[in-house]
Amino acid sequence: MSHALRMHDVRYRYPDAAARPALDGVNLDVEQGELVLVLGESGSGKSTLLRAALGLVPSFHGGQLAGRVVSEGLDTREHSPAQVARQVGLVFQDPESQLVMRRADHEVAFGLENLGCDPREILPRAEQALTAVAAGHLAERETGKLSGGEQQRVAIASVLAMGQSTLLLDEPTSQLDPIAAEELLALVTRINRDRGITVVLAEHRTSRIFAEADRVVVMEAGRIVFDGSPDEAAAHLAGSAPWLLPPVTQAFVAAHRPELPLTVRDARRLAAPAPPSRRELPAAATVVGLTSVTKRYGEIPALRGATTALRAGTVTALVGPNGAGKSTLARIATGLEPPDGGRVEGDGVRGYVSQNPAHHAVRERVDDEVAYALENLGVAAPERARRVAAELARFGLEELAGRHPRDLSSGERQRLAIASVTVMRPQLLVLDEPTRGMDGLRKLALAELVGRLAEDGCGVVVVTHDIDFAAEAAEAVTTMARGRVLADGCSVDLLAHGGFFACQVGLALGCATIAEAGALLRTETERAGV
């Protein structure tokens, strides 16, 4: 069988990188029609591998590349990214950044026009591609007004329309709600199986795609440390990096069970789920209360009479589909935006950390970044220095105090963004999609961090599409849809039995967290006398 992608001893270093190369001796062969899942912690080289496959490194990013990359028979040393892109399509984790046309059908047609296709063929091919990804109804919609899932479908349709035989996907579900993410991954699987398109997919949310892959490739520090079937990968990761596995598999690892199911269905065959339960939330004061809040952006009603109470000393997950109004409610709760109607009541300092930590950086040193808010509050220099030092130590940033924020890793920038807000000692802290692009190990660290903040009395609200993370990190859950609050301050048990918005271990075992599921499995094993 011919190869869609071949990499031989590929080494690459970004122009402004430190000593360690981004790719360090990578050897990889991907056969035509394969679906390959690429796993690894943040910074392991997954995104760089995909960029190298298209020739974007070093042609676009600069730096030094050694070794050989051949994509669909084209050597990237001899062919430009534009030439490779005729055969290989890359879809980034932020679809909005790669959409250039105002209308969806024009976006899909744009690539065909650049290929010099017969004008009579362009519209039919664009329509067929949109239909193939179940987006035909979006043809005349403005791309800027589409949801994240809809934009991803349009981006994939653009690839299909050009007839590219290899599709590279970099964290395609990072901005999608659980339903949209599941639909997108099902679409990717379908076009691979039905159309024979080769797919190489880098993804942190593996619960829906792990078992569907033909092969799983694991990267670490720019190297491929494992390459094998999903079952073989599960056995390998169980002993080395279980946080890269689907949550339901992690539960069996935590219980020291020999079986390693990769899907909800397989887990149900091996264990009976726990009966439904509802733990009581402890009494807590309201930090910020919103009553019948409304907000419009032009003709779009973002909030339609939303009512909720955000609790002190509690981690609350704010969940719901794309476009539900979660971020709007969060910005209004923290005072960043005024409501059009309704009441917002609450005193004290409120902090907001946006989806992109880079948006917070206004200073050229890490310690100055943390001090910035205190300067604006008029805190005296000695007290300011003491609080900055304490916050840097709290977040493990003290050795990076003199570094420029943009020189930090994504995880370090995330911690810096939070530290620059928590240094003000807010009564309410909102983190908007904090796990975007974050690997499982960093998610565990973030869950521990927000738990400590809540223990100190802060009301923490995590706006997230990552239901598995919400179940691990939160005590309470507030759900939203179409600008309304559907359920306010429910126990996290809701995510174990919440239908389409249930976490994976909830669907399989009726538990909210991996630890609870592991305990259930251990008890079952003990009762069976195994």
C-alpha positions in Angstrom: 0.0 0.0 0.0 1.3 3.5 -0.8 2.0 6.1 1.8 0.2 9.3 2.4 2.9 10.6 4.7 6.5 9.6 5.3 8.9 11.3 7.8 12.5 10.1 8.1 14.7 11.4 10.9 13.0 14.7 11.0 14.5 17.3 13.3 13.2 20.8 13.7 13.9 23.8 15.9 11.9 27.0 15.9 14.0 30.2 15.4 13.4 31.6 18.9 13.3 28.2 20.8 15.5 27.1 23.6 17.9 24.2 23.3 15.4 21.4 22.9 14.2 20.9 19.4 10.4 20.8 18.6 10.9 17.6 16.6 13.8 15.3 17.5 14.4 12.4 15.1 10.8 11.7 14.1 10.2 8.6 11.9 6.6 8.1 10.8 4.9 6.3 7.9 1.1 6.8 7.4 -0.5 4.6 4.8 -3.3 5.8 2.5 -6.7 5.7 4.1 -5.4 5.3 7.7 -6.8 7.3 10.7 -3.9 8.1 13.0 -4.5 9.7 16.4 -1.5 11.7 17.8 -1.3 12.0 21.5 1.1 13.8 23.9 1.3 16.5 26.5 1.3 20.2 25.5 4.7 21.0 23.9 5.4 17.4 22.9 5.5 18.3 19.2 2.1 17.3 17.9 1.2 20.6 16.2 4.7 20.9 14.8 4.5 17.4 13.3 1.3 18.4 11.5 2.9 21.7 10.3 5.9 19.8 9.0 3.6 17.4 7.1 2.3 20.5 5.2 5.7 22.1 4.8 4.8 25.1 7.0 8.0 24.4 8.9 10.4 25.9 8.1 8.8 27.7 5.0 6.4 29.7 7.1 7.6 29.6 10.7 11.4 29.7 9.9 13.9 27.8 12.0 16.0 24.8 11.0 14.6 21.5 9.6 16.7 18.4 8.9 15.5 15.0 7.6 12.9 14.3 5.0 9.2 14.8 4.8 7.2 13.5 1.9 3.4 14.2 1.8 1.4 12.6 -0.9 4.5 12.0 -2.9 5.7 15.6 -2.6 9.0 16.3 -0.8 8.6 19.4 1.3 12.2 20.4 0.6 11.4 20.6 -3.1 7.7 21.8 -3.1 6.2 24.8 -1.4 3.4 24.6 1.1 1.0 25.9 -1.5 1.9 22.9 -3.8 1.6 20.4 -1.0 -1.8 21.9 0.0 -3.3 20.7 -3.2 -3.1 17.2 -1.8 -3.0 17.8 2.0 -5.4 19.9 4.0 -4.7 21.3 7.5 -7.6 22.4 9.8 -6.4 24.3 12.9 -8.0 24.3 16.4 -9.3 27.8 15.8 -11.4 27.6 12.6 -12.2 31.3 12.6 -8.5 32.1 12.1 -8.4 30.3 8.7 -11.8 31.5 7.3 -11.3 34.3 4.9 -14.6 34.7 3.1 -17.8 36.2 4.4 -20.2 33.5 3.3 -19.8 29.8 3.9 -20.2 28.7 0.3 -17.8 31.4 -0.9 -15.3 30.1 1.7 -15.5 26.6 0.3 -15.3 27.9 -3.3 -12.2 30.1 -2.4 -9.8 27.1 -2.5 -11.2 25.9 -5.8 -10.7 29.3 -7.4 -7.1 29.3 -6.2 -6.6 25.9 -7.8 -7.9 27.4 -11.1 -10.9 25.1 -11.4 -13.4 25.5 -14.2 -15.8 28.2 -12.9 -18.7 25.9 -14.0 -17.5 23.2 -11.5 -16.8 25.4 -8.5 -20.4 25.9 -7.2 -21.4 22.3 -7.6 -18.3 21.1 -5.9 -18.7 23.6 -3.0 -22.3 22.5 -2.5 -21.4 18.8 -2.6 -18.6 19.4 0.0 -21.0 21.3 2.3 -23.6 18.6 2.0 -21.0 15.9 2.7 -20.3 17.5 6.1 -24.0 18.0 6.9 -23.6 21.8 6.4 -25.6 22.4 3.2 -28.0 24.6 5.2 -25.1 26.9 6.1 -24.2 27.8 2.5 -25.5 31.3 2.5 -24.7 32.1 6.2 -22.0 34.5 7.3 -19.0 32.6 8.5 -18.4 35.1 11.3 -21.9 34.3 12.8 -21.5 30.5 12.7 -20.8 28.5 15.9 -17.4 26.9 16.4 -18.7 23.5 15.3 -20.3 25.0 12.2 -17.0 26.8 11.3 -15.1 23.6 11.7 -17.5 21.9 9.3 -17.0 24.7 6.7 -13.2 24.4 7.1 -13.3 20.6 6.5 -15.7 21.1 3.6 -13.1 23.4 2.0 -10.6 20.6 2.2 -13.0 18.0 0.7 -14.0 20.3 -2.1 -10.4 20.6 -3.3 -10.1 16.9 -3.4 -7.3 16.7 -1.0 -6.6 13.1 0.0 -5.0 13.7 3.4 -6.6 15.7 6.2 -4.6 17.0 9.1 -6.5 18.1 12.2 -5.0 20.0 15.1 -7.2 19.9 18.2 -10.4 20.3 16.2 -12.8 20.0 19.2 -11.0 22.4 21.6 -13.7 25.0 21.3 -16.7 22.8 20.8 -19.4 21.7 23.2 -19.8 18.0 23.8 -22.5 17.4 21.2 -20.7 19.4 18.5 -17.4 17.7 19.4 -19.0 14.3 19.1 -20.7 15.2 15.8 -17.4 16.5 14.4 -15.4 13.4 15.4 -18.1 11.2 13.9 -17.9 13.2 10.7 -14.1 12.8 10.6 -14.5 9.0 11.1 -17.1 8.8 8.4 -15.1 10.6 5.7 -12.1 8.4 6.6 -14.1 5.2 6.4 -16.4 6.0 3.5 -14.3 8.3 1.4 -10.9 6.8 2.1 -9.4 10.1 3.1 -6.3 9.7 5.2 -6.7 11.5 8.6 -3.9 12.4 11.0 -5.5 13.9 14.1 -4.0 15.6 17.2 -6.5 15.7 20.0 -6.6 15.9 23.8 -10.3 15.0 24.2 -9.9 11.3 23.2 -13.1 9.7 24.6 -14.9 9.7 21.2 -12.0 8.9 18.9 -9.5 6.7 20.7 -11.1 3.4 19.8 -11.9 4.5 16.2 -8.2 5.1 15.3 -6.3 2.6 13.2 -3.1 3.6 15.1 -2.2 5.7 18.1 1.1 7.7 18.0 2.4 9.0 21.3 4.9 11.9 21.4 7.1 13.1 24.1 9.7 15.9 23.9 9.6 16.0 20.1 10.0 12.3 19.7 7.6 9.4 18.9 7.8 7.1 21.9 5.0 4.7 20.9 3.2 3.7 17.7 0.6 0.9 17.7 -3.0 -0.1 17.8 -5.5 1.5 20.3 -5.5 -1.5 22.5 -1.7 -1.6 22.5 -1.6 2.1 23.2 -4.0 1.7 26.2 -1.7 -0.9 27.7 1.4 1.3 27.2 -0.2 4.5 28.5 -1.8 2.8 31.5 1.7 2.5 33.0 3.3 5.7 31.7 0.7 8.4 31.1 -2.9 7.3 32.0 -4.1 10.9 31.7 -3.8 10.6 28.0 -6.4 7.8 27.9 -10.2 8.2 27.7 -11.7 8.9 31.2 -13.5 5.5 31.3 -10.2 3.8 30.7 -8.5 5.8 33.4 -11.1 4.6 35.8 -10.2 0.9 35.2 -6.5 1.9 35.5 -7.3 3.6 38.9 -9.0 0.4 40.0 -6.0 -1.8 39.0 -8.4 -3.8 36.8 -6.7 -5.8 34.0 -9.4 -4.8 31.5 -8.9 -1.5 29.6 -12.2 -0.7 27.9 -11.9 2.2 25.4 -15.6 3.0 25.1 -18.7 3.5 27.2 -20.2 0.4 25.7 -17.3 -1.8 26.5 -17.1 -0.5 30.1 -20.8 -1.3 30.6 -20.2 -4.8 29.6 -17.6 -5.2 32.3 -19.2 -3.4 35.2 -22.7 -2.4 36.5 -23.2 1.4 36.9 -23.8 3.0 40.3 -27.4 3.9 41.1 -28.4 7.6 40.6 -27.4 9.8 43.5 -27.6 13.4 44.4 -25.2 14.8 47.0 -26.3 17.9 48.9 -24.2 21.1 48.4 -23.1 22.7 51.6 -24.6 26.1 52.4 -22.7 29.0 50.9 -23.1 32.7 50.6 -23.9 34.3 47.3 -21.0 36.3 45.9 -22.8 37.6 42.8 -26.5 37.2 42.0 -28.0 37.8 38.6 -31.8 38.1 38.3 -33.6 38.2 34.9 -30.6 39.5 33.1 -30.9 40.3 29.4 -28.2 41.2 26.9 -28.3 41.7 23.1 -25.6 42.1 20.5 -27.3 43.8 17.6 -30.1 41.5 16.6 -28.8 38.5 18.6 -30.3 38.0 22.1 -27.3 36.6 24.1 -29.1 36.5 27.4 -32.9 36.1 27.8 -33.8 36.6 31.5 -30.9 34.6 33.0 -31.0 34.1 36.7 -28.3 32.5 38.8 -26.4 32.8 42.1 -22.6 32.3 42.1 -21.5 30.8 45.4 -18.6 31.7 47.7 -16.0 28.9 48.4 -17.4 26.8 45.6 -16.1 25.7 42.2 -19.1 26.0 39.8 -18.9 24.7 36.3 -21.0 26.8 33.8 -21.8 24.5 30.9 -24.0 24.5 27.8 -23.8 24.4 24.0 -21.9 26.8 21.8 -23.9 30.1 21.8 -25.7 29.4 25.1 -24.6 32.8 26.6 -22.1 31.4 29.1 -19.2 33.9 28.3 -21.7 36.8 28.2 -23.1 35.9 31.6 -19.6 35.5 33.0 -18.5 38.9 31.7 -21.6 40.6 33.1 -21.1 38.8 36.5 -17.5 40.2 36.7 -18.6 43.7 35.7 -16.8 43.7 32.3 -20.1 44.3 30.5 -23.3 46.0 31.6 -26.6 44.1 31.2 -29.4 45.6 29.1 -31.9 44.6 31.8 -32.3 42.8 35.1 -30.2 43.0 38.2 -26.6 42.2 39.1 -25.9 42.3 42.8 -22.6 41.7 44.6 -19.7 43.4 46.3 -16.0 42.9 46.4 -13.3 42.3 43.8 -14.2 40.1 40.8 -11.7 38.7 38.4 -12.0 37.3 34.8 -9.5 35.2 32.9 -10.3 35.0 29.2 -10.0 32.0 26.8 -6.7 33.3 25.5 -4.1 33.9 28.3 -2.0 36.0 25.9 -4.7 38.7 26.0 -3.8 39.4 29.6 -0.2 40.2 29.0 0.5 43.9 29.2 4.0 44.0 30.8 7.3 42.7 29.7 8.2 40.7 32.8 6.3 38.0 34.7 6.6 39.7 38.1 5.5 43.1 36.6 2.5 41.4 35.0 1.3 40.1 38.4 2.0 43.5 40.0 0.0 45.4 37.4 -3.4 45.0 39.0 -2.1 45.9 42.5 -0.6 49.1 41.1 -4.0 50.1 39.6 -5.6 49.4 43.0 -3.0 51.7 44.7 -1.4 49.0 46.9 1.8 50.4 48.5 5.1 49.1 47.1 6.2 47.0 50.1 2.8 45.2 50.3 2.7 44.9 46.6 6.1 43.2 46.4 5.1 40.8 49.2 1.9 39.8 47.5 3.5 39.4 44.1 6.2 37.1 45.6 3.6 35.1 47.4 1.5 34.7 44.3 4.5 33.7 42.1 5.4 31.0 44.6 1.8 29.8 44.9 1.7 29.2 41.1 5.2 27.9 40.7 6.3 30.9 38.7 9.0 32.3 41.0 11.9 31.1 38.9 10.3 32.8 35.8 9.8 36.2 37.4 12.2 38.0 35.0 11.0 36.3 31.8 8.8 37.9 29.2 5.2 36.4 29.3 5.3 35.5 25.6 8.4 33.3 26.3 6.4 31.0 28.6 4.8 27.7 27.7 1.0 27.6 27.3 0.6 26.1 30.7 2.8 28.7 32.3 1.0 31.5 30.5 -2.3 30.1 31.9 -1.0 30.1 35.4 0.4 33.6 35.0 -3.0 34.9 33.7 -4.7 33.4 36.8 -2.0 34.7 39.2 -2.4 38.3 37.8 -6.0 38.1 38.8 -5.9 36.2 42.1 -3.2 38.5 43.4 -6.1 41.0 43.9 -7.7 38.4 46.2 -11.0 38.4 44.4 -14.2 37.2 45.9 -15.2 35.9 42.5 -12.9 34.4 39.8 -14.2 33.4 36.4 -12.1 31.2 34.1 -13.4 31.1 30.6 -12.5 27.9 28.8 -9.3 27.4 30.8 -8.6 23.9 29.4 -8.5 24.9 25.7 -5.6 23.1 24.2 -4.5 21.7 27.6 -3.4 18.1 28.1 -4.7 15.8 30.7 -1.9 16.3 33.2 -2.3 20.1 33.1 -6.0 19.6 33.6 -5.4 17.7 36.7 -3.2 20.4 38.0 -5.8 23.1 37.2 -8.5 21.1 38.9 -6.3 21.0 42.1 -5.6 24.7 41.7 -9.2 25.9 41.5 -10.0 23.6 44.4 -7.4 25.3 46.6 -8.8 28.7 45.6 -12.3 27.7 46.6 -10.9 26.4 50.0 -9.5 29.9 50.6 -13.1 31.2 50.2 -13.1 32.4 46.6 -16.1 31.7 44.4 -14.7 30.1 41.3 -16.7 29.8 38.1 -15.2 27.6 35.2 -16.9 28.2 31.9 -16.2 25.1 29.9 -17.2 22.7 27.1 -15.0 20.0 28.7 -17.5 18.1 30.7 -15.0 15.5 31.9 -12.9 18.3 33.3 -16.0 20.0 34.8 -16.9 16.8 36.6 -13.3 16.5 38.1 -12.9 20.1 39.1 -16.4 21.4 40.2 -18.7 20.9 43.1 -21.7 22.6 41.5 -23.0 22.9 38.0 -25.1 25.5 36.2 -26.4 24.7 32.8 -27.4 27.2 30.1 -29.0 27.1 26.6 -30.2 29.8 24.3 -29.4 32.6 26.7 -31.3 31.1 29.7 -30.2 29.3 32.8 -31.7 25.9 32.8 -30.4 24.5 36.1 -28.7 26.6 38.8 -26.2 25.4 41.3 -26.9 21.7 41.0 -24.6 19.1 42.5 -21.8 17.8 40.2 -23.8 14.6 40.2 -25.8 16.1 37.4 -22.9 15.4 35.1 -23.1 11.7 36.0 -26.7 11.5 34.9 -27.1 14.6 32.7 -28.0 13.1 29.4 -26.1 14.6 26.5 -24.1 16.7 28.9 -22.9 13.7 31.0 -19.2 13.0 31.5 -17.9 9.8 30.1 -17.5 7.9 33.4 -21.1 9.1 34.2 -22.4 7.5 31.0 -20.5 4.3 31.6 -20.6 3.9 35.4 -22.9 6.5 36.8 -20.1 8.4 38.6 -19.1 12.0 38.4 -15.3 11.6 38.7 -12.6 9.1 37.7 -11.7 8.5 41.4 -15.3 7.7 42.3 -15.6 5.3 39.3 -12.3 3.7 40.3 -13.6 3.2 43.8 -16.8 1.6 42.4 -14.8 -0.8 40.3 -12.5 -1.8 43.2 -15.6 -2.5 45.4 -17.1 -4.6 42.7 -13.9 -6.6 42.3 -13.7 -7.2 46.0 -17.2 -8.4 46.2 -16.5 -10.8 43.3 -13.6 -12.1 45.2 -11.2 -11.4 42.4 
